[in-house]
Amino acid sequence: MILNVSGRTDVVAFYSKWFMNRYEEGFVDVRNPFYPKLISRIYFEDVDLIVFCTKNPIPILNCLKEIDKPIIFQVTLTPYNKDVEPNVISKGKIILAIKKLKDLVGIDNLYVRYDPILINDRYTLDYHIKAFEHLCEILNGYVKHIIISFVDDYKNVQKNMKFLRLKNIDDEMKKKIAINFSKIAKENGMSIQTCYEDDNLVKYGFSGDVCVSKEIAYKLTEKKFRKWHARKCECAEMVDIGVYNSCRHFCKYCYANYDEEKVQDNFKNHDDNSSLLIGKLTENDTIKVRRR
């Protein structure tokens, strides 16, 4: 089993203590987002690989040595300010954490996500090209893999249009981004790929790889994994332990948050000692052990 920590919320940034408590106890419970009374229980003895996805790796850095599983770390690092990412910590601190991760998990297992790319009057095409070049130069020698995507029309994006003031990213703009980003990444010894995009930009020098390929998973675990049927990409199947509407970064483009009041309520209902990320088990819950 590959554990995704997490595509639904930033477990590392806000709930690292809870995660390490669950790891020490040996299992974690996950409430089904569509059938809330159904609980999946995951034993860490069944976990072969952990994929951490975060905007702030710092809270878990000192705990990684306690995890005796293969790890892939994906850190989102974007050039936006507080108008778009209100509660993300300073980018300088994130960069220092990424440099530490290179030694902790290995450069081959470390990915930076420049994700998502959005265009408006402040964050222009030229702005992104300069920001990406600066980022790659700083991380040269610390990171080998860069993942990008373009902003999607999520519910939260629509709600925040007055803040985002998005401009359409047409094919010519994507082409200019792709040509420049590919050149910059290559100059800094990095591969670059897209995440879950209709056009993977391979014709402009991008890698055709996916975020967590079956090949990479096999290399790290010596086990074969099936394709992730829940998504149309070619990633290996993963199991997510997060909860939607529980990330306090409040990024204006986020797909996993769409109700800020619910986020605050969920955070209040978090207990580091609960088996669930949000709330606790009830007598009406049905627990089923998940093995894959």
Residue pairs with C-beta under 8 A, 6 or more apart in sequence:
1 42
1 46
1 47
1 48
1 49
1 239
1 290
1 291
1 292
2 47
2 48
2 49
2 50
2 51
2 212
2 217
2 225
2 236
2 237
2 238
2 239
3 42
3 47
3 49
3 50
3 51
3 238
3 239
3 241
4 51
4 53
4 238
4 239
4 240
4 241
4 242
5 11
5 12
5 19
5 50
5 51
5 52
5 53
5 240
5 241
5 242
6 53
6 240
6 241
6 242
7 53
7 240
7 242
7 256
8 33
8 240
8 242
8 243
8 244
8 246
8 256
9 15
9 242
9 243
9 244
9 245
9 246
9 247
9 256
9 277
10 53
10 54
10 55
10 56
10 247
10 249
11 18
11 19
11 52
11 54
11 241
11 242
11 277
12 19
12 52
12 53
12 54
12 56
12 57
12 59
12 60
13 54
13 55
13 56
13 59
13 247
13 248
13 249
14 59
14 246
14 247
14 248
14 267
15 270
15 272
15 277
16 59
16 60
16 63
17 59
17 272
18 270
18 271
18 272
18 274
18 277
19 28
19 60
20 60
20 63
20 66
21 272
21 273
22 28
22 44
22 275
23 44
23 66
23 67
24 66
25 275
26 43
26 44
26 45
27 41
27 42
27 43
27 44
27 275
28 41
28 42
28 44
28 241
28 275
29 39
29 40
29 41
29 42
29 275
29 276
29 281
29 287
30 39
30 40
30 41
30 42
30 239
30 240
30 241
30 276
30 277
31 38
31 39
31 243
31 276
31 278
31 279
31 285
32 38
32 39
32 40
33 243
33 244
37 284
37 285
37 286
38 285
38 286
38 288
39 276
39 281
39 285
39 286
39 287
39 288
40 239
40 287
40 288
40 289
40 290
41 275
41 287
41 288
41 289
41 290
42 239
42 241
42 289
42 290
43 289
44 69
46 290
46 291
46 292
47 69
48 69
48 70
48 217
48 221
48 223
49 69
49 70
49 71
49 72
49 217
49 220
49 221
50 67
50 69
50 70
50 71
50 72
51 71
51 72
51 73
51 74
51 212
51 238
52 60
52 71
52 72
52 73
52 74
53 74
53 76
53 113
54 60
54 73
54 74
54 75
54 76
55 75
55 76
55 77
55 85
55 88
55 89
55 94
55 249
55 251
56 88
56 89
56 93
56 94
56 97
57 73
57 75
57 94
57 97
57 98
57 100
57 101
58 89
58 93
58 97
61 97
61 100
61 101
61 104
64 71
64 104
64 105
65 104
70 109
70 220
70 221
71 105
71 109
72 105
72 109
72 110
72 111
72 212
72 216
72 220
73 101
73 105
73 109
73 110
73 111
74 111
74 112
74 113
74 147
74 211
75 94
75 97
75 98
75 101
75 110
75 111
75 112
75 113
76 112
76 113
76 115
77 91
77 94
77 95
77 98
77 112
77 113
77 114
77 135
78 84
78 85
78 114
78 115
78 116
79 91
79 123
79 127
79 128
79 131
79 132
79 135
80 88
80 123
83 122
83 163
83 252
84 118
84 123
84 163
84 164
84 251
84 252
84 253
85 249
85 250
85 251
85 252
86 249
86 250
86 251
86 252
87 248
87 249
87 250
88 94
88 249
88 251
95 138
95 139
98 110
98 112
98 139
98 142
98 143
99 139
99 142
101 110
102 110
102 142
102 143
107 142
107 143
107 144
108 144
109 220
110 142
110 143
110 144
110 145
111 143
111 145
111 146
111 147
111 211
112 135
112 139
112 143
112 145
112 146
112 147
113 146
113 147
113 148
113 149
113 195
114 132
114 135
114 146
114 147
114 148
115 147
115 148
115 149
115 195
116 149
116 150
116 151
116 152
116 253
117 128
117 148
117 149
117 150
117 151
117 169
117 177
118 150
118 151
118 164
118 166
118 169
118 253
119 125
119 128
119 166
119 167
119 169
119 173
120 164
120 165
120 166
120 167
121 165
121 167
125 173
125 176
125 177
128 177
129 176
129 177
129 180
129 181
129 184
132 180
132 181
132 184
133 184
136 146
136 184
136 185
136 187
136 188
136 190
137 188
139 188
139 190
140 188
140 189
140 190
141 189
143 190
144 189
144 190
144 191
145 190
145 191
145 192
145 193
146 181
146 185
146 190
146 191
146 192
146 193
147 192
147 193
147 194
147 195
147 211
148 181
148 192
148 193
148 194
148 195
149 194
149 195
149 196
149 197
150 169
150 174
150 197
151 157
151 166
151 169
151 253
152 255
154 253
154 254
154 255
154 258
155 255
155 258
156 252
156 253
156 254
156 255
156 257
156 258
157 164
157 166
157 252
157 253
159 258
160 252
160 253
163 252
164 252
164 253
169 177
174 199
174 201
175 204
178 201
178 204
178 205
178 206
179 204
179 205
181 192
182 192
182 201
182 204
182 205
182 206
183 205
185 191
185 192
186 205
191 207
191 209
192 205
192 206
192 207
193 200
193 206
193 207
193 208
193 209
193 210
193 211
194 200
194 201
194 206
195 210
195 211
195 233
196 211
196 231
196 232
196 233
200 206
200 208
202 208
210 233
210 234
210 235
211 233
211 235
212 235
212 236
212 238
213 234
213 235
213 236
214 224
214 225
214 226
214 227
214 234
214 235
214 236
216 236
217 223
217 225
217 236
218 224
218 225
225 236
225 237
226 236
226 237
227 234
227 235
227 236
227 237
228 234
228 235
228 236
228 237
228 238
229 237
230 237
237 292
239 290
241 277
242 256
242 277
243 266
243 277
243 278
244 256
244 257
244 258
245 256
245 257
245 258
245 259
245 262
245 263
245 266
246 257
246 263
246 266
246 267
246 270
246 277
246 278
247 254
247 256
247 257
247 263
248 263
248 267
250 257
250 260
250 263
251 257
257 263
266 278
269 278
269 279
270 277
270 278
271 280
274 280
274 281
275 281
281 287
